Amino acid sequence: MEQYSPERASNAPKWDKVYAGNHNEIPWNFEEAPVWFQEIIQSGWVKPGKTLDVGCGLGNYANYLSSNGFDVLGVDFSQKAIETNQHK
């Protein structure tokens, strides 16, 4: 029987490879939060507070929320994605 491995379960090496490449080729990577998302935040419908961004990738949504007063924790399987976001 094969032993459990967090790396294997999350397929982290695959995601690290995605984030090590050209970020413009990642279909879900947006440099800015979409307009609809910005409108929700700017409308005041969602108030700043503690926020968890699961699967944050390069952190574009997390960075947008943080710049608008939210206390954000971004998590992702890809260590490469997290490291890239820390250098923004």
PDB file of N, CA, C and O in Angstrom:
ATOM      1  N   MET A   1       0.841  -1.186   0.000  1.00  0.00           N
ATOM      2  CA  MET A   1       0.000   0.000   0.000  1.00  0.00           C
ATOM      3  C   MET A   1       0.883   1.245   0.000  1.00  0.00           C
ATOM      4  O   MET A   1       1.879   1.313   0.720  1.00  0.00           O
ATOM      5  N   GLU A   2       0.511   2.211  -0.804  1.00  0.00           N
ATOM      6  CA  GLU A   2       1.273   3.455  -0.924  1.00  0.00           C
ATOM      7  C   GLU A   2       1.005   4.363   0.276  1.00  0.00           C
ATOM      8  O   GLU A   2      -0.127   4.468   0.749  1.00  0.00           O
ATOM      9  N   GLN A   3       2.055   5.013   0.757  1.00  0.00           N
ATOM     10  CA  GLN A   3       1.922   5.924   1.889  1.00  0.00           C
ATOM     11  C   GLN A   3       1.382   7.276   1.435  1.00  0.00           C
ATOM     12  O   GLN A   3       1.627   7.717   0.312  1.00  0.00           O
ATOM     13  N   TYR A   4       0.639   7.925   2.335  1.00  0.00           N
ATOM     14  CA  TYR A   4       0.117   9.262   2.059  1.00  0.00           C
ATOM     15  C   TYR A   4       1.262  10.263   2.006  1.00  0.00           C
ATOM     16  O   TYR A   4       2.178  10.220   2.827  1.00  0.00           O
ATOM     17  N   SER A   5       1.201  11.149   1.049  1.00  0.00           N
ATOM     18  CA  SER A   5       2.189  12.216   0.912  1.00  0.00           C
ATOM     19  C   SER A   5       1.451  13.509   0.579  1.00  0.00           C
ATOM     20  O   SER A   5       0.731  13.553  -0.419  1.00  0.00           O
ATOM     21  N   PRO A   6       1.608  14.572   1.387  1.00  0.00           N
ATOM     22  CA  PRO A   6       0.934  15.834   1.076  1.00  0.00           C
ATOM     23  C   PRO A   6       1.285  16.360  -0.312  1.00  0.00           C
ATOM     24  O   PRO A   6       0.433  16.911  -1.009  1.00  0.00           O
ATOM     25  N   GLU A   7       2.553  16.184  -0.712  1.00  0.00           N
ATOM     26  CA  GLU A   7       2.963  16.666  -2.034  1.00  0.00           C
ATOM     27  C   GLU A   7       2.213  15.929  -3.141  1.00  0.00           C
ATOM     28  O   GLU A   7       1.758  16.534  -4.111  1.00  0.00           O
ATOM     29  N   ARG A   8       2.094  14.614  -2.976  1.00  0.00           N
ATOM     30  CA  ARG A   8       1.390  13.817  -3.988  1.00  0.00           C
ATOM     31  C   ARG A   8      -0.108  14.128  -3.976  1.00  0.00           C
ATOM     32  O   ARG A   8      -0.728  14.239  -5.034  1.00  0.00           O
ATOM     33  N   ALA A   9      -0.683  14.265  -2.794  1.00  0.00           N
ATOM     34  CA  ALA A   9      -2.117  14.525  -2.680  1.00  0.00           C
ATOM     35  C   ALA A   9      -2.497  15.870  -3.296  1.00  0.00           C
ATOM     36  O   ALA A   9      -3.557  15.998  -3.909  1.00  0.00           O
ATOM     37  N   SER A  10      -1.653  16.848  -3.139  1.00  0.00           N
ATOM     38  CA  SER A  10      -1.969  18.187  -3.642  1.00  0.00           C
ATOM     39  C   SER A  10      -1.471  18.403  -5.062  1.00  0.00           C
ATOM     40  O   SER A  10      -1.851  19.368  -5.724  1.00  0.00           O
ATOM     41  N   ASN A  11      -0.610  17.489  -5.527  1.00  0.00           N
ATOM     42  CA  ASN A  11       0.015  17.645  -6.834  1.00  0.00           C
ATOM     43  C   ASN A  11       0.828  18.942  -6.877  1.00  0.00           C
ATOM     44  O   ASN A  11       0.918  19.599  -7.914  1.00  0.00           O
ATOM     45  N   ALA A  12       1.413  19.296  -5.739  1.00  0.00           N
ATOM     46  CA  ALA A  12       2.170  20.545  -5.611  1.00  0.00           C
ATOM     47  C   ALA A  12       3.250  20.716  -6.668  1.00  0.00           C
ATOM     48  O   ALA A  12       3.405  21.823  -7.184  1.00  0.00           O
ATOM     49  N   PRO A  13       4.013  19.668  -7.022  1.00  0.00           N
ATOM     50  CA  PRO A  13       5.039  19.873  -8.063  1.00  0.00           C
ATOM     51  C   PRO A  13       4.446  20.346  -9.396  1.00  0.00           C
ATOM     52  O   PRO A  13       5.060  21.143 -10.105  1.00  0.00           O
ATOM     53  N   LYS A  14       3.265  19.855  -9.724  1.00  0.00           N
ATOM     54  CA  LYS A  14       2.593  20.300 -10.957  1.00  0.00           C
ATOM     55  C   LYS A  14       2.284  21.794 -10.879  1.00  0.00           C
ATOM     56  O   LYS A  14       2.533  22.539 -11.826  1.00  0.00           O
ATOM     57  N   TRP A  15       1.740  22.220  -9.741  1.00  0.00           N
ATOM     58  CA  TRP A  15       1.382  23.632  -9.593  1.00  0.00           C
ATOM     59  C   TRP A  15       2.628  24.513  -9.547  1.00  0.00           C
ATOM     60  O   TRP A  15       2.624  25.616 -10.093  1.00  0.00           O
ATOM     61  N   ASP A  16       3.687  24.041  -8.906  1.00  0.00           N
ATOM     62  CA  ASP A  16       4.941  24.804  -8.894  1.00  0.00           C
ATOM     63  C   ASP A  16       5.448  25.023 -10.311  1.00  0.00           C
ATOM     64  O   ASP A  16       5.957  26.096 -10.636  1.00  0.00           O
ATOM     65  N   LYS A  17       5.309  24.010 -11.147  1.00  0.00           N
ATOM     66  CA  LYS A  17       5.739  24.117 -12.549  1.00  0.00           C
ATOM     67  C   LYS A  17       4.907  25.171 -13.298  1.00  0.00           C
ATOM     68  O   LYS A  17       5.444  25.948 -14.088  1.00  0.00           O
ATOM     69  N   VAL A  18       3.610  25.186 -13.042  1.00  0.00           N
ATOM     70  CA  VAL A  18       2.733  26.186 -13.671  1.00  0.00           C
ATOM     71  C   VAL A  18       3.180  27.592 -13.292  1.00  0.00           C
ATOM     72  O   VAL A  18       3.295  28.464 -14.153  1.00  0.00           O
ATOM     73  N   TYR A  19       3.432  27.813 -12.001  1.00  0.00           N
ATOM     74  CA  TYR A  19       3.783  29.155 -11.530  1.00  0.00           C
ATOM     75  C   TYR A  19       5.231  29.539 -11.809  1.00  0.00           C
ATOM     76  O   TYR A  19       5.594  30.708 -11.680  1.00  0.00           O
ATOM     77  N   ALA A  20       6.061  28.572 -12.191  1.00  0.00           N
ATOM     78  CA  ALA A  20       7.444  28.875 -12.560  1.00  0.00           C
ATOM     79  C   ALA A  20       7.529  29.385 -13.994  1.00  0.00           C
ATOM     80  O   ALA A  20       8.541  29.957 -14.397  1.00  0.00           O
ATOM     81  N   GLY A  21       6.461  29.174 -14.761  1.00  0.00           N
ATOM     82  CA  GLY A  21       6.452  29.590 -16.164  1.00  0.00           C
ATOM     83  C   GLY A  21       6.007  31.032 -16.342  1.00  0.00           C
ATOM     84  O   GLY A  21       6.062  31.844 -15.419  1.00  0.00           O
ATOM     85  N   ASN A  22       5.567  31.320 -17.551  1.00  0.00           N
ATOM     86  CA  ASN A  22       5.093  32.658 -17.918  1.00  0.00           C
ATOM     87  C   ASN A  22       3.724  32.901 -17.278  1.00  0.00           C
ATOM     88  O   ASN A  22       2.756  32.209 -17.592  1.00  0.00           O
ATOM     89  N   HIS A  23       3.650  33.872 -16.392  1.00  0.00           N
ATOM     90  CA  HIS A  23       2.399  34.145 -15.673  1.00  0.00           C
ATOM     91  C   HIS A  23       1.299  34.628 -16.600  1.00  0.00           C
ATOM     92  O   HIS A  23       0.121  34.468 -16.279  1.00  0.00           O
ATOM     93  N   ASN A  24       1.641  35.209 -17.732  1.00  0.00           N
ATOM     94  CA  ASN A  24       0.625  35.664 -18.689  1.00  0.00           C
ATOM     95  C   ASN A  24      -0.086  34.512 -19.366  1.00  0.00           C
ATOM     96  O   ASN A  24      -1.143  34.711 -19.965  1.00  0.00           O
ATOM     97  N   GLU A  25       0.469  33.303 -19.287  1.00  0.00           N
ATOM     98  CA  GLU A  25      -0.145  32.136 -19.907  1.00  0.00           C
ATOM     99  C   GLU A  25      -1.051  31.370 -18.949  1.00  0.00           C
ATOM    100  O   GLU A  25      -1.658  30.374 -19.340  1.00  0.00           O
ATOM    101  N   ILE A  26      -1.149  31.820 -17.704  1.00  0.00           N
ATOM    102  CA  ILE A  26      -2.019  31.160 -16.728  1.00  0.00           C
ATOM    103  C   ILE A  26      -3.415  31.766 -16.892  1.00  0.00           C
ATOM    104  O   ILE A  26      -3.608  32.949 -16.612  1.00  0.00           O
ATOM    105  N   PRO A  27      -4.399  30.963 -17.348  1.00  0.00           N
ATOM    106  CA  PRO A  27      -5.711  31.534 -17.688  1.00  0.00           C
ATOM    107  C   PRO A  27      -6.460  32.183 -16.535  1.00  0.00           C
ATOM    108  O   PRO A  27      -7.295  33.056 -16.772  1.00  0.00           O
ATOM    109  N   TRP A  28      -6.194  31.789 -15.296  1.00  0.00           N
ATOM    110  CA  TRP A  28      -6.906  32.362 -14.149  1.00  0.00           C
ATOM    111  C   TRP A  28      -6.120  33.470 -13.466  1.00  0.00           C
ATOM    112  O   TRP A  28      -6.552  33.993 -12.439  1.00  0.00           O
ATOM    113  N   ASN A  29      -4.982  33.830 -14.017  1.00  0.00           N
ATOM    114  CA  ASN A  29      -4.164  34.888 -13.418  1.00  0.00           C
ATOM    115  C   ASN A  29      -4.531  36.238 -14.031  1.00  0.00           C
ATOM    116  O   ASN A  29      -4.298  36.474 -15.216  1.00  0.00           O
ATOM    117  N   PHE A  30      -5.094  37.103 -13.229  1.00  0.00           N
ATOM    118  CA  PHE A  30      -5.458  38.451 -13.663  1.00  0.00           C
ATOM    119  C   PHE A  30      -4.579  39.443 -12.923  1.00  0.00           C
ATOM    120  O   PHE A  30      -4.429  39.348 -11.705  1.00  0.00           O
ATOM    121  N   GLU A  31      -3.998  40.388 -13.639  1.00  0.00           N
ATOM    122  CA  GLU A  31      -3.159  41.400 -12.982  1.00  0.00           C
ATOM    123  C   GLU A  31      -3.971  42.249 -12.013  1.00  0.00           C
ATOM    124  O   GLU A  31      -3.465  42.673 -10.974  1.00  0.00           O
ATOM    125  N   GLU A  32      -5.230  42.495 -12.356  1.00  0.00           N
ATOM    126  CA  GLU A  32      -6.121  43.262 -11.485  1.00  0.00           C
ATOM    127  C   GLU A  32      -7.334  42.412 -11.158  1.00  0.00           C
ATOM    128  O   GLU A  32      -7.718  41.534 -11.930  1.00  0.00           O
ATOM    129  N   ALA A  33      -7.925  42.676 -10.023  1.00  0.00           N
ATOM    130  CA  ALA A  33      -9.184  42.016  -9.703  1.00  0.00           C
ATOM    131  C   ALA A  33     -10.222  42.447 -10.737  1.00  0.00           C
ATOM    132  O   ALA A  33     -10.224  43.604 -11.159  1.00  0.00           O
ATOM    133  N   PRO A  34     -11.102  41.537 -11.150  1.00  0.00           N
ATOM    134  CA  PRO A  34     -12.128  41.892 -12.139  1.00  0.00           C
ATOM    135  C   PRO A  34     -13.004  43.048 -11.663  1.00  0.00           C
ATOM    136  O   PRO A  34     -13.157  43.276 -10.463  1.00  0.00           O
ATOM    137  N   VAL A  35     -13.563  43.756 -12.605  1.00  0.00           N
ATOM    138  CA  VAL A  35     -14.391  44.928 -12.303  1.00  0.00           C
ATOM    139  C   VAL A  35     -15.524  44.564 -11.362  1.00  0.00           C
ATOM    140  O   VAL A  35     -15.792  45.305 -10.416  1.00  0.00           O
ATOM    141  N   TRP A  36     -16.200  43.441 -11.592  1.00  0.00           N
ATOM    142  CA  TRP A  36     -17.334  43.061 -10.741  1.00  0.00           C
ATOM    143  C   TRP A  36     -16.884  42.892  -9.289  1.00  0.00           C
ATOM    144  O   TRP A  36     -17.613  43.248  -8.363  1.00  0.00           O
ATOM    145  N   PHE A  37     -15.670  42.345  -9.094  1.00  0.00           N
ATOM    146  CA  PHE A  37     -15.129  42.141  -7.757  1.00  0.00           C
ATOM    147  C   PHE A  37     -14.820  43.495  -7.109  1.00  0.00           C
ATOM    148  O   PHE A  37     -15.146  43.724  -5.944  1.00  0.00           O
ATOM    149  N   GLN A  38     -14.195  44.375  -7.869  1.00  0.00           N
ATOM    150  CA  GLN A  38     -13.880  45.711  -7.367  1.00  0.00           C
ATOM    151  C   GLN A  38     -15.147  46.472  -6.989  1.00  0.00           C
ATOM    152  O   GLN A  38     -15.181  47.177  -5.980  1.00  0.00           O
ATOM    153  N   GLU A  39     -16.183  46.324  -7.805  1.00  0.00           N
ATOM    154  CA  GLU A  39     -17.445  47.027  -7.526  1.00  0.00           C
ATOM    155  C   GLU A  39     -18.071  46.559  -6.213  1.00  0.00           C
ATOM    156  O   GLU A  39     -18.607  47.366  -5.454  1.00  0.00           O
ATOM    157  N   ILE A  40     -17.999  45.252  -5.951  1.00  0.00           N
ATOM    158  CA  ILE A  40     -18.545  44.726  -4.693  1.00  0.00           C
ATOM    159  C   ILE A  40     -17.801  45.330  -3.505  1.00  0.00           C
ATOM    160  O   ILE A  40     -18.423  45.748  -2.528  1.00  0.00           O
ATOM    161  N   ILE A  41     -16.479  45.376  -3.586  1.00  0.00           N
ATOM    162  CA  ILE A  41     -15.684  45.911  -2.479  1.00  0.00           C
ATOM    163  C   ILE A  41     -15.911  47.415  -2.337  1.00  0.00           C
ATOM    164  O   ILE A  41     -16.107  47.911  -1.227  1.00  0.00           O
ATOM    165  N   GLN A  42     -15.885  48.140  -3.452  1.00  0.00           N
ATOM    166  CA  GLN A  42     -16.041  49.595  -3.412  1.00  0.00           C
ATOM    167  C   GLN A  42     -17.441  50.020  -2.974  1.00  0.00           C
ATOM    168  O   GLN A  42     -17.611  51.110  -2.429  1.00  0.00           O
ATOM    169  N   SER A  43     -18.447  49.171  -3.206  1.00  0.00           N
ATOM    170  CA  SER A  43     -19.821  49.515  -2.829  1.00  0.00           C
ATOM    171  C   SER A  43     -20.018  49.506  -1.316  1.00  0.00           C
ATOM    172  O   SER A  43     -20.973  50.095  -0.809  1.00  0.00           O
ATOM    173  N   GLY A  44     -19.116  48.837  -0.594  1.00  0.00           N
ATOM    174  CA  GLY A  44     -19.274  48.734   0.849  1.00  0.00           C
ATOM    175  C   GLY A  44     -20.149  47.564   1.263  1.00  0.00           C
ATOM    176  O   GLY A  44     -20.379  47.351   2.454  1.00  0.00           O
ATOM    177  N   TRP A  45     -20.641  46.799   0.287  1.00  0.00           N
ATOM    178  CA  TRP A  45     -21.490  45.644   0.584  1.00  0.00           C
ATOM    179  C   TRP A  45     -20.731  44.626   1.437  1.00  0.00           C
ATOM    180  O   TRP A  45     -21.305  43.978   2.312  1.00  0.00           O
ATOM    181  N   VAL A  46     -19.422  44.499   1.163  1.00  0.00           N
ATOM    182  CA  VAL A  46     -18.557  43.639   1.969  1.00  0.00           C
ATOM    183  C   VAL A  46     -17.612  44.561   2.740  1.00  0.00           C
ATOM    184  O   VAL A  46     -16.854  45.326   2.144  1.00  0.00           O
ATOM    185  N   LYS A  47     -17.666  44.479   4.042  1.00  0.00           N
ATOM    186  CA  LYS A  47     -16.842  45.343   4.893  1.00  0.00           C
ATOM    187  C   LYS A  47     -15.464  44.725   5.114  1.00  0.00           C
ATOM    188  O   LYS A  47     -15.351  43.502   5.197  1.00  0.00           O
ATOM    189  N   PRO A  48     -14.411  45.545   5.211  1.00  0.00           N
ATOM    190  CA  PRO A  48     -13.076  45.015   5.503  1.00  0.00           C
ATOM    191  C   PRO A  48     -13.060  44.230   6.804  1.00  0.00           C
ATOM    192  O   PRO A  48     -13.716  44.592   7.781  1.00  0.00           O
ATOM    193  N   GLY A  49     -12.302  43.159   6.793  1.00  0.00           N
ATOM    194  CA  GLY A  49     -12.158  42.308   7.966  1.00  0.00           C
ATOM    195  C   GLY A  49     -11.146  41.221   7.652  1.00  0.00           C
ATOM    196  O   GLY A  49     -10.410  41.309   6.670  1.00  0.00           O
ATOM    197  N   LYS A  50     -11.115  40.207   8.484  1.00  0.00           N
ATOM    198  CA  LYS A  50     -10.202  39.082   8.250  1.00  0.00           C
ATOM    199  C   LYS A  50     -10.734  38.259   7.079  1.00  0.00           C
ATOM    200  O   LYS A  50     -11.922  37.947   7.001  1.00  0.00           O
ATOM    201  N   THR A  51      -9.820  37.919   6.172  1.00  0.00           N
ATOM    202  CA  THR A  51     -10.207  37.216   4.952  1.00  0.00           C
ATOM    203  C   THR A  51      -9.206  36.106   4.655  1.00  0.00           C
ATOM    204  O   THR A  51      -7.996  36.291   4.790  1.00  0.00           O
ATOM    205  N   LEU A  52      -9.727  34.950   4.251  1.00  0.00           N
ATOM    206  CA  LEU A  52      -8.902  33.820   3.857  1.00  0.00           C
ATOM    207  C   LEU A  52      -9.056  33.624   2.355  1.00  0.00           C
ATOM    208  O   LEU A  52     -10.168  33.426   1.865  1.00  0.00           O
ATOM    209  N   ASP A  53      -7.952  33.676   1.627  1.00  0.00           N
ATOM    210  CA  ASP A  53      -7.947  33.459   0.176  1.00  0.00           C
ATOM    211  C   ASP A  53      -7.345  32.083  -0.076  1.00  0.00           C
ATOM    212  O   ASP A  53      -6.126  31.934  -0.155  1.00  0.00           O
ATOM    213  N   VAL A  54      -8.218  31.069  -0.204  1.00  0.00           N
ATOM    214  CA  VAL A  54      -7.784  29.690  -0.420  1.00  0.00           C
ATOM    215  C   VAL A  54      -7.495  29.493  -1.898  1.00  0.00           C
ATOM    216  O   VAL A  54      -8.334  29.793  -2.747  1.00  0.00           O
ATOM    217  N   GLY A  55      -6.300  28.986  -2.204  1.00  0.00           N
ATOM    218  CA  GLY A  55      -5.898  28.836  -3.605  1.00  0.00           C
ATOM    219  C   GLY A  55      -5.559  30.190  -4.195  1.00  0.00           C
ATOM    220  O   GLY A  55      -5.964  30.509  -5.313  1.00  0.00           O
ATOM    221  N   CYS A  56      -4.814  30.988  -3.437  1.00  0.00           N
ATOM    222  CA  CYS A  56      -4.567  32.385  -3.801  1.00  0.00           C
ATOM    223  C   CYS A  56      -3.688  32.558  -5.031  1.00  0.00           C
ATOM    224  O   CYS A  56      -3.649  33.644  -5.609  1.00  0.00           O
ATOM    225  N   GLY A  57      -2.981  31.505  -5.442  1.00  0.00           N
ATOM    226  CA  GLY A  57      -2.109  31.647  -6.609  1.00  0.00           C
ATOM    227  C   GLY A  57      -1.101  32.748  -6.394  1.00  0.00           C
ATOM    228  O   GLY A  57      -0.385  32.761  -5.393  1.00  0.00           O
ATOM    229  N   LEU A  58      -1.044  33.674  -7.333  1.00  0.00           N
ATOM    230  CA  LEU A  58      -0.081  34.772  -7.247  1.00  0.00           C
ATOM    231  C   LEU A  58      -0.566  35.918  -6.363  1.00  0.00           C
ATOM    232  O   LEU A  58       0.121  36.931  -6.230  1.00  0.00           O
ATOM    233  N   GLY A  59      -1.733  35.766  -5.764  1.00  0.00           N
ATOM    234  CA  GLY A  59      -2.194  36.711  -4.751  1.00  0.00           C
ATOM    235  C   GLY A  59      -2.816  37.993  -5.258  1.00  0.00           C
ATOM    236  O   GLY A  59      -2.891  38.973  -4.518  1.00  0.00           O
ATOM    237  N   ASN A  60      -3.266  38.012  -6.510  1.00  0.00           N
ATOM    238  CA  ASN A  60      -3.812  39.259  -7.050  1.00  0.00           C
ATOM    239  C   ASN A  60      -5.073  39.709  -6.316  1.00  0.00           C
ATOM    240  O   ASN A  60      -5.230  40.898  -6.039  1.00  0.00           O
ATOM    241  N   TYR A  61      -5.966  38.785  -6.000  1.00  0.00           N
ATOM    242  CA  TYR A  61      -7.168  39.148  -5.239  1.00  0.00           C
ATOM    243  C   TYR A  61      -6.778  39.526  -3.807  1.00  0.00           C
ATOM    244  O   TYR A  61      -7.282  40.506  -3.261  1.00  0.00           O
ATOM    245  N   ALA A  62      -5.881  38.745  -3.207  1.00  0.00           N
ATOM    246  CA  ALA A  62      -5.442  39.027  -1.831  1.00  0.00           C
ATOM    247  C   ALA A  62      -4.795  40.405  -1.747  1.00  0.00           C
ATOM    248  O   ALA A  62      -5.052  41.157  -0.807  1.00  0.00           O
ATOM    249  N   ASN A  63      -3.963  40.733  -2.720  1.00  0.00           N
ATOM    250  CA  ASN A  63      -3.303  42.046  -2.715  1.00  0.00           C
ATOM    251  C   ASN A  63      -4.321  43.168  -2.874  1.00  0.00           C
ATOM    252  O   ASN A  63      -4.210  44.208  -2.225  1.00  0.00           O
ATOM    253  N   TYR A  64      -5.317  42.958  -3.740  1.00  0.00           N
ATOM    254  CA  TYR A  64      -6.355  43.973  -3.923  1.00  0.00           C
ATOM    255  C   TYR A  64      -7.115  44.187  -2.611  1.00  0.00           C
ATOM    256  O   TYR A  64      -7.324  45.321  -2.182  1.00  0.00           O
ATOM    257  N   LEU A  65      -7.527  43.080  -1.981  1.00  0.00           N
ATOM    258  CA  LEU A  65      -8.263  43.198  -0.720  1.00  0.00           C
ATOM    259  C   LEU A  65      -7.415  43.875   0.353  1.00  0.00           C
ATOM    260  O   LEU A  65      -7.903  44.733   1.089  1.00  0.00           O
ATOM    261  N   SER A  66      -6.160  43.491   0.436  1.00  0.00           N
ATOM    262  CA  SER A  66      -5.259  44.094   1.425  1.00  0.00           C
ATOM    263  C   SER A  66      -5.138  45.600   1.215  1.00  0.00           C
ATOM    264  O   SER A  66      -5.120  46.365   2.180  1.00  0.00           O
ATOM    265  N   SER A  67      -5.055  46.022  -0.034  1.00  0.00           N
ATOM    266  CA  SER A  67      -4.935  47.459  -0.320  1.00  0.00           C
ATOM    267  C   SER A  67      -6.233  48.212  -0.036  1.00  0.00           C
ATOM    268  O   SER A  67      -6.262  49.442  -0.069  1.00  0.00           O
ATOM    269  N   ASN A  68      -7.308  47.466   0.243  1.00  0.00           N
ATOM    270  CA  ASN A  68      -8.586  48.080   0.572  1.00  0.00           C
ATOM    271  C   ASN A  68      -8.991  47.819   2.014  1.00  0.00           C
ATOM    272  O   ASN A  68     -10.177  47.829   2.344  1.00  0.00           O
ATOM    273  N   GLY A  69      -7.995  47.582   2.880  1.00  0.00           N
ATOM    274  CA  GLY A  69      -8.253  47.515   4.309  1.00  0.00           C
ATOM    275  C   GLY A  69      -8.545  46.145   4.884  1.00  0.00           C
ATOM    276  O   GLY A  69      -8.842  46.039   6.074  1.00  0.00           O
ATOM    277  N   PHE A  70      -8.473  45.087   4.081  1.00  0.00           N
ATOM    278  CA  PHE A  70      -8.732  43.743   4.578  1.00  0.00           C
ATOM    279  C   PHE A  70      -7.452  43.148   5.160  1.00  0.00           C
ATOM    280  O   PHE A  70      -6.352  43.448   4.695  1.00  0.00           O
ATOM    281  N   ASP A  71      -7.601  42.314   6.169  1.00  0.00           N
ATOM    282  CA  ASP A  71      -6.496  41.561   6.755  1.00  0.00           C
ATOM    283  C   ASP A  71      -6.553  40.179   6.102  1.00  0.00           C
ATOM    284  O   ASP A  71      -7.382  39.351   6.483  1.00  0.00           O
ATOM    285  N   VAL A  72      -5.677  39.921   5.119  1.00  0.00           N
ATOM    286  CA  VAL A  72      -5.798  38.754   4.254  1.00  0.00           C
ATOM    287  C   VAL A  72      -4.712  37.722   4.537  1.00  0.00           C
ATOM    288  O   VAL A  72      -3.539  38.059   4.696  1.00  0.00           O
ATOM    289  N   LEU A  73      -5.126  36.464   4.596  1.00  0.00           N
ATOM    290  CA  LEU A  73      -4.200  35.340   4.630  1.00  0.00           C
ATOM    291  C   LEU A  73      -4.428  34.550   3.345  1.00  0.00           C
ATOM    292  O   LEU A  73      -5.514  34.013   3.126  1.00  0.00           O
ATOM    293  N   GLY A  74      -3.403  34.481   2.496  1.00  0.00           N
ATOM    294  CA  GLY A  74      -3.490  33.708   1.263  1.00  0.00           C
ATOM    295  C   GLY A  74      -2.757  32.394   1.419  1.00  0.00           C
ATOM    296  O   GLY A  74      -1.626  32.365   1.904  1.00  0.00           O
ATOM    297  N   VAL A  75      -3.391  31.299   1.010  1.00  0.00           N
ATOM    298  CA  VAL A  75      -2.769  29.980   1.058  1.00  0.00           C
ATOM    299  C   VAL A  75      -2.881  29.321  -0.309  1.00  0.00           C
ATOM    300  O   VAL A  75      -3.854  29.526  -1.034  1.00  0.00           O
ATOM    301  N   ASP A  76      -1.868  28.525  -0.649  1.00  0.00           N
ATOM    302  CA  ASP A  76      -1.870  27.826  -1.925  1.00  0.00           C
ATOM    303  C   ASP A  76      -0.995  26.588  -1.804  1.00  0.00           C
ATOM    304  O   ASP A  76      -0.050  26.571  -1.015  1.00  0.00           O
ATOM    305  N   PHE A  77      -1.302  25.544  -2.587  1.00  0.00           N
ATOM    306  CA  PHE A  77      -0.464  24.346  -2.629  1.00  0.00           C
ATOM    307  C   PHE A  77       0.914  24.657  -3.179  1.00  0.00           C
ATOM    308  O   PHE A  77       1.899  24.022  -2.800  1.00  0.00           O
ATOM    309  N   SER A  78       0.987  25.635  -4.074  1.00  0.00           N
ATOM    310  CA  SER A  78       2.239  25.911  -4.776  1.00  0.00           C
ATOM    311  C   SER A  78       3.136  26.848  -3.982  1.00  0.00           C
ATOM    312  O   SER A  78       2.817  28.021  -3.789  1.00  0.00           O
ATOM    313  N   GLN A  79       4.248  26.318  -3.531  1.00  0.00           N
ATOM    314  CA  GLN A  79       5.237  27.144  -2.844  1.00  0.00           C
ATOM    315  C   GLN A  79       5.776  28.210  -3.795  1.00  0.00           C
ATOM    316  O   GLN A  79       6.068  29.329  -3.372  1.00  0.00           O
ATOM    317  N   LYS A  80       5.909  27.871  -5.072  1.00  0.00           N
ATOM    318  CA  LYS A  80       6.408  28.815  -6.084  1.00  0.00           C
ATOM    319  C   LYS A  80       5.460  30.013  -6.204  1.00  0.00           C
ATOM    320  O   LYS A  80       5.917  31.151  -6.312  1.00  0.00           O
ATOM    321  N   ALA A  81       4.163  29.770  -6.187  1.00  0.00           N
ATOM    322  CA  ALA A  81       3.200  30.860  -6.255  1.00  0.00           C
ATOM    323  C   ALA A  81       3.339  31.784  -5.049  1.00  0.00           C
ATOM    324  O   ALA A  81       3.336  33.006  -5.195  1.00  0.00           O
ATOM    325  N   ILE A  82       3.461  31.204  -3.871  1.00  0.00           N
ATOM    326  CA  ILE A  82       3.592  31.995  -2.644  1.00  0.00           C
ATOM    327  C   ILE A  82       4.886  32.816  -2.688  1.00  0.00           C
ATOM    328  O   ILE A  82       4.877  34.004  -2.367  1.00  0.00           O
ATOM    329  N   GLU A  83       5.994  32.186  -3.085  1.00  0.00           N
ATOM    330  CA  GLU A  83       7.265  32.894  -3.157  1.00  0.00           C
ATOM    331  C   GLU A  83       7.204  34.043  -4.167  1.00  0.00           C
ATOM    332  O   GLU A  83       7.741  35.122  -3.916  1.00  0.00           O
ATOM    333  N   THR A  84       6.556  33.813  -5.296  1.00  0.00           N
ATOM    334  CA  THR A  84       6.433  34.857  -6.324  1.00  0.00           C
ATOM    335  C   THR A  84       5.633  36.036  -5.780  1.00  0.00           C
ATOM    336  O   THR A  84       5.989  37.191  -6.013  1.00  0.00           O
ATOM    337  N   ASN A  85       4.558  35.749  -5.059  1.00  0.00           N
ATOM    338  CA  ASN A  85       3.718  36.811  -4.500  1.00  0.00           C
ATOM    339  C   ASN A  85       4.464  37.603  -3.439  1.00  0.00           C
ATOM    340  O   ASN A  85       4.247  38.808  -3.314  1.00  0.00           O
ATOM    341  N   GLN A  86       5.327  36.968  -2.680  1.00  0.00           N
ATOM    342  CA  GLN A  86       6.073  37.668  -1.622  1.00  0.00           C
ATOM    343  C   GLN A  86       7.053  38.678  -2.214  1.00  0.00           C
ATOM    344  O   GLN A  86       7.503  39.582  -1.511  1.00  0.00           O
ATOM    345  N   HIS A  87       7.386  38.538  -3.484  1.00  0.00           N
ATOM    346  CA  HIS A  87       8.346  39.436  -4.128  1.00  0.00           C
ATOM    347  C   HIS A  87       7.667  40.551  -4.901  1.00  0.00           C
ATOM    348  O   HIS A  87       8.340  41.337  -5.568  1.00  0.00           O
ATOM    349  N   LYS A  88       6.340  40.632  -4.823  1.00  0.00           N
ATOM    350  CA  LYS A  88       5.603  41.689  -5.533  1.00  0.00           C
ATOM    351  C   LYS A  88       5.721  42.995  -4.785  1.00  0.00           C
ATOM    352  O   LYS A  88       5.170  44.007  -5.220  1.00  0.00           O
TER     353      LYS A  88
END
